[in-house]
């Protein structure tokens, strides 16, 4: 770091899936996947369809824990690994039924392999993780006025991440991908180029406080660095800190997650387009493009939340 430059946000001292915010493949992933495949090849429990579904889950979970924890044996699986994965799915807005199925598959795998430390009984563990006691559909996703006020109370780094998620409709990992080059180009062109889920790329016009945030953080970040991840730290730790802050500071009666800010963005953009005379189908298509989706039915989910 150059002399005279502040460490990118002293309050940004966080830890932070790989430097691009994506799950990376590697030897730990291959090892876990091979171990899981051996279990499912030798099992005749449940239907073929169920075993196939569970094996798909094992592949996803292997990527997750292989990257985050460098786990190289399912025998070392612990409750914390399931809890972290469940929280990841919750923050991604997955349904309760999907999360429970994923966790059932992981417990099935653990039971057949035999973990060094026994996992907590499913019902108690699900209760502790609040699986099934809250819905992640519709009304519980959208941030209300009192939820939005929470943003101003956040530490600098977290506040800036939440502002960009709110004003640009970015996923949390997309915010953490922003580096000095992309930020500088965004300020100059008034549009942020985003590489999102599934490698889809899109250009999102700056609005709200986004430009001000990018300019301010650029001024204290060395060239070539990510704006919201301190050099030498792990991106997923930075992401997790933001997720945890929201979880710990939201109103007890609220179940919002960072992903809910995208719902507010989608509805705001849609209303603006319709007010300017853009037809319904075209407005939905534009919102879908800005969110990084290509299916109208997905956009309808964002627009129907309240």
C-alpha positions as CSV (number, residue, x, y, z in Angstrom):
1,X,0.0,0.0,0.0
2,X,1.4,3.4,-1.0
3,X,2.7,5.8,1.6
4,X,0.2,8.3,2.7
5,X,-2.8,6.2,1.7
6,X,-5.2,5.0,4.3
7,X,-5.8,1.2,4.5
8,X,-9.0,0.9,2.5
9,X,-11.4,1.8,5.2
10,X,-9.9,1.2,8.6
11,X,-13.4,0.1,9.5
12,X,-13.3,-2.1,6.5
13,X,-10.9,-4.5,8.2
14,X,-12.8,-7.7,7.3
15,X,-12.1,-11.0,5.9
16,X,-13.6,-11.9,2.8
17,X,-15.7,-17.7,-2.0
18,X,-12.4,-16.6,-4.1
19,X,-11.1,-13.1,-5.0
20,X,-13.8,-12.8,-7.6
21,X,-16.6,-13.8,-5.2
22,X,-17.1,-17.0,-7.1
23,X,-16.8,-20.6,-5.9
24,X,-13.6,-22.1,-7.2
25,X,-12.8,-25.7,-8.0
26,X,-9.9,-27.4,-6.6
27,X,-8.5,-30.6,-4.9
28,X,-10.7,-30.2,-1.9
29,X,-13.8,-30.0,-4.0
30,X,-12.7,-33.1,-6.1
31,X,-11.9,-35.1,-3.0
32,X,-15.3,-34.3,-1.4
33,X,-17.2,-35.0,-4.6
34,X,-15.5,-38.4,-5.1
35,X,-16.3,-39.3,-1.5
36,X,-19.9,-38.4,-2.0
37,X,-20.2,-40.3,-5.3
38,X,-18.9,-43.4,-3.6
39,X,-21.7,-43.2,-1.0
40,X,-24.5,-42.7,-3.6
41,X,-23.1,-45.4,-5.9
42,X,-23.3,-47.9,-3.0
43,X,-26.7,-46.8,-1.5
44,X,-30.1,-48.3,-2.3
45,X,-31.9,-46.2,0.4
46,X,-34.8,-44.0,-0.9
47,X,-35.9,-43.8,-4.5
48,X,-33.5,-43.3,-7.4
49,X,-34.9,-39.8,-7.9
50,X,-34.2,-38.9,-4.3
51,X,-30.7,-40.2,-4.4
52,X,-30.0,-38.3,-7.6
53,X,-31.4,-35.1,-5.9
54,X,-29.2,-35.7,-2.8
55,X,-26.1,-36.3,-4.9
56,X,-26.7,-32.9,-6.7
57,X,-26.9,-31.3,-3.3
58,X,-23.7,-33.0,-2.2
59,X,-21.9,-31.5,-5.3
60,X,-23.1,-28.0,-4.4
61,X,-22.2,-28.4,-0.7
62,X,-18.8,-29.8,-1.7
63,X,-18.1,-26.6,-3.6
64,X,-19.3,-24.5,-0.7
65,X,-17.3,-26.0,2.1
66,X,-14.3,-26.9,0.0
67,X,-13.9,-23.2,-0.8
68,X,-14.9,-21.7,2.5
69,X,-13.4,-24.2,4.9
70,X,-10.9,-26.2,2.7
71,X,-12.7,-29.3,4.1
72,X,-11.1,-32.4,2.6
73,X,-13.1,-35.1,4.3
74,X,-16.8,-35.4,5.0
75,X,-15.9,-37.0,8.3
76,X,-14.8,-33.5,9.5
77,X,-18.2,-32.0,8.8
78,X,-19.7,-30.1,11.7
79,X,-22.9,-28.3,12.6
80,X,-21.3,-24.9,11.7
81,X,-20.9,-26.0,8.1
82,X,-24.6,-26.7,7.8
83,X,-25.4,-23.5,9.6
84,X,-23.2,-21.4,7.3
85,X,-24.7,-23.1,4.2
86,X,-28.2,-22.6,5.4
87,X,-27.6,-18.9,6.0
88,X,-26.1,-18.7,2.5
89,X,-29.3,-20.1,1.1
90,X,-31.5,-17.9,3.2
91,X,-29.7,-14.8,2.1
92,X,-30.0,-15.9,-1.5
93,X,-33.8,-16.0,-0.9
94,X,-34.3,-19.7,-1.3
95,X,-37.5,-21.2,0.0
96,X,-37.8,-23.0,3.3
97,X,-38.7,-26.3,1.5
98,X,-35.6,-26.0,-0.7
99,X,-33.3,-25.3,2.3
100,X,-34.8,-28.2,4.3
101,X,-34.3,-30.6,1.3
102,X,-30.7,-29.4,1.0
103,X,-30.0,-30.0,4.7
104,X,-31.7,-33.4,4.6
105,X,-29.4,-34.4,1.8
106,X,-26.3,-33.3,3.7
107,X,-27.4,-35.2,6.8
108,X,-28.1,-38.3,4.7
109,X,-24.5,-38.0,3.5
110,X,-23.2,-37.5,7.0
111,X,-25.0,-40.5,8.3
112,X,-23.7,-42.8,5.6
113,X,-20.1,-41.6,5.9
114,X,-20.0,-41.1,9.7
115,X,-18.7,-37.8,11.0
116,X,-16.2,-37.5,13.8
117,X,-18.6,-35.3,15.7
118,X,-22.3,-36.2,15.5
119,X,-24.5,-33.5,13.9
120,X,-27.3,-32.0,15.9
121,X,-30.7,-33.7,15.6
122,X,-32.4,-32.2,12.5
123,X,-35.5,-30.7,14.2
124,X,-33.5,-29.0,16.9
125,X,-30.9,-27.8,14.5
126,X,-33.5,-26.4,12.1
127,X,-35.1,-24.6,15.0
128,X,-31.8,-23.1,16.0
129,X,-31.2,-21.9,12.5
130,X,-34.8,-20.6,12.3
131,X,-35.5,-22.9,9.3
132,X,-39.3,-23.2,8.9
133,X,-40.2,-20.5,11.3
134,X,-39.9,-17.7,8.7
135,X,-40.8,-17.4,5.1
136,X,-38.5,-15.9,2.5
137,X,-41.2,-15.2,0.0
138,X,-43.2,-12.1,-0.8
139,X,-43.7,-9.6,2.0
140,X,-40.8,-10.6,4.1
141,X,-38.2,-9.8,1.4
142,X,-39.0,-6.1,0.8
143,X,-37.3,-3.6,3.1
144,X,-39.8,-1.2,4.7
145,X,-39.0,2.3,5.8
146,X,-37.8,1.3,9.3
147,X,-35.6,-1.4,7.7
148,X,-34.0,1.1,5.4
149,X,-33.2,3.5,8.2
150,X,-30.9,0.7,9.5
151,X,-28.5,1.5,6.6
152,X,-27.5,4.8,8.1
153,X,-26.6,3.2,11.4
154,X,-24.1,0.7,9.8
155,X,-20.3,1.1,9.9
156,X,-18.9,2.8,6.8
157,X,-18.0,-0.3,4.8
158,X,-21.2,-2.1,5.5
159,X,-23.3,1.1,4.9
160,X,-21.6,1.6,1.5
161,X,-22.3,-2.0,0.4
162,X,-25.9,-1.7,1.4
163,X,-26.3,1.6,-0.4
164,X,-25.0,0.0,-3.6
165,X,-27.3,-3.0,-3.2
166,X,-30.2,-0.6,-2.6
167,X,-29.6,1.9,-5.3
168,X,-28.2,-0.4,-8.1
169,X,-30.0,-3.6,-7.3
170,X,-26.7,-5.5,-6.9
171,X,-26.2,-8.9,-5.3
172,X,-23.9,-8.7,-2.3
173,X,-21.2,-10.6,-4.1
174,X,-21.5,-8.2,-7.1
175,X,-20.8,-5.3,-4.8
176,X,-17.7,-7.0,-3.4
177,X,-16.3,-7.6,-7.0
178,X,-16.1,-3.9,-7.7
179,X,-12.4,-2.8,-8.0
180,X,-10.9,0.6,-8.7
181,X,-10.9,0.2,-12.4
182,X,-14.6,-0.7,-12.7
183,X,-15.5,2.0,-10.2
184,X,-13.5,4.6,-12.0
185,X,-15.1,3.6,-15.3
186,X,-18.5,3.7,-13.7
187,X,-18.1,7.2,-12.3
188,X,-16.9,8.4,-15.7
189,X,-19.7,6.8,-17.7
190,X,-22.4,7.1,-15.0
191,X,-22.9,3.3,-15.5
192,X,-21.5,0.3,-13.7
193,X,-20.5,-2.8,-15.7
194,X,-21.4,-5.8,-13.7
195,X,-20.5,-9.5,-14.2
196,X,-23.2,-11.3,-12.4
197,X,-24.6,-14.8,-11.7
198,X,-23.9,-17.3,-14.4
199,X,-21.4,-15.0,-16.0
200,X,-24.1,-12.7,-17.3
201,X,-22.9,-9.2,-17.9
202,X,-24.9,-6.0,-17.7
203,X,-24.6,-2.2,-17.4
204,X,-26.4,-0.6,-14.5
205,X,-26.9,3.2,-14.6
206,X,-25.8,4.9,-11.4
207,X,-28.6,6.4,-9.3
208,X,-29.2,7.6,-5.8
209,X,-26.1,7.8,-3.7
210,X,-24.1,5.2,-5.8
211,X,-21.9,7.7,-7.6
212,X,-21.0,9.5,-4.4
213,X,-20.1,6.3,-2.6
214,X,-17.9,5.1,-5.5
215,X,-16.0,8.4,-5.7
216,X,-15.4,8.5,-1.9
217,X,-14.2,5.0,-1.6
218,X,-12.0,5.3,-4.7
219,X,-10.2,8.2,-3.0
220,X,-9.0,6.0,-0.2
221,X,-8.3,2.7,-2.2
222,X,-5.1,1.8,-3.9
223,X,-5.2,1.1,-7.7
224,X,-6.0,-2.5,-8.6
225,X,-7.7,-3.3,-5.3
226,X,-11.3,-4.2,-4.6
227,X,-13.2,-1.3,-3.0
228,X,-14.9,-3.3,-0.2
229,X,-12.4,-6.1,0.5
230,X,-9.2,-5.3,2.4
231,X,-6.1,-6.5,0.5
232,X,-5.0,-10.0,1.7
233,X,-8.4,-10.9,3.1
234,X,-11.1,-13.4,1.8
235,X,-14.1,-12.0,0.0
236,X,-16.6,-14.4,1.5
237,X,-15.6,-13.2,5.0
238,X,-16.3,-9.6,3.9
239,X,-19.7,-10.8,2.5
240,X,-20.5,-12.7,5.7
241,X,-19.7,-9.7,7.9
242,X,-22.3,-7.6,6.0
243,X,-24.9,-10.5,6.2
244,X,-24.3,-10.9,9.9
245,X,-24.6,-7.2,10.6
246,X,-28.0,-7.1,8.9
247,X,-29.1,-10.2,10.7
248,X,-28.0,-8.9,14.1
249,X,-29.3,-5.3,13.7
250,X,-32.7,-5.7,12.0
251,X,-35.9,-5.3,14.0
252,X,-36.8,-8.5,15.8
253,X,-40.1,-8.5,13.9
254,X,-38.3,-8.2,10.6
255,X,-36.9,-11.0,8.5
256,X,-35.2,-9.0,5.7
257,X,-31.9,-9.9,4.2
258,X,-29.6,-8.0,1.9
259,X,-31.2,-9.7,-1.1
260,X,-34.5,-7.9,-0.3
261,X,-32.9,-4.6,-1.3
262,X,-33.0,-5.9,-4.9
263,X,-36.7,-6.3,-4.6
264,X,-37.1,-2.6,-3.7
265,X,-34.8,-1.6,-6.6
266,X,-36.8,-3.7,-9.0
267,X,-40.1,-2.2,-7.9
268,X,-38.7,1.3,-8.0
269,X,-37.4,0.9,-11.5
270,X,-40.6,-0.7,-12.8
271,X,-42.7,2.1,-11.4
272,X,-40.5,4.7,-13.0
273,X,-40.7,3.0,-16.4
274,X,-44.5,2.5,-16.2
275,X,-44.9,6.2,-15.2
276,X,-42.9,7.3,-18.2
277,X,-45.3,5.3,-20.5
278,X,-43.2,2.1,-21.1
279,X,-45.5,-0.9,-21.7
280,X,-45.8,-3.6,-19.1
281,X,-43.9,-6.3,-21.0
282,X,-41.1,-3.9,-22.0
283,X,-40.8,-2.6,-18.5
284,X,-40.5,-6.1,-17.0
285,X,-37.9,-7.0,-19.6
286,X,-35.8,-3.9,-18.7
287,X,-36.0,-4.7,-15.0
288,X,-35.0,-8.2,-15.7
289,X,-31.9,-7.0,-17.7
290,X,-30.9,-4.6,-14.9
291,X,-31.2,-7.4,-12.3
292,X,-29.1,-9.8,-14.4
293,X,-32.0,-12.2,-15.1
294,X,-33.4,-13.4,-18.4
295,X,-36.8,-14.8,-17.3
296,X,-39.9,-12.8,-16.9
297,X,-41.3,-15.1,-14.2
298,X,-38.3,-14.3,-12.0
299,X,-38.9,-10.6,-12.4
300,X,-42.5,-11.2,-11.4
301,X,-41.3,-12.5,-8.1
302,X,-39.4,-9.3,-7.4
303,X,-42.3,-7.2,-8.4
304,X,-44.9,-9.1,-6.4
305,X,-43.1,-8.8,-3.1
306,X,-44.4,-6.1,-0.7
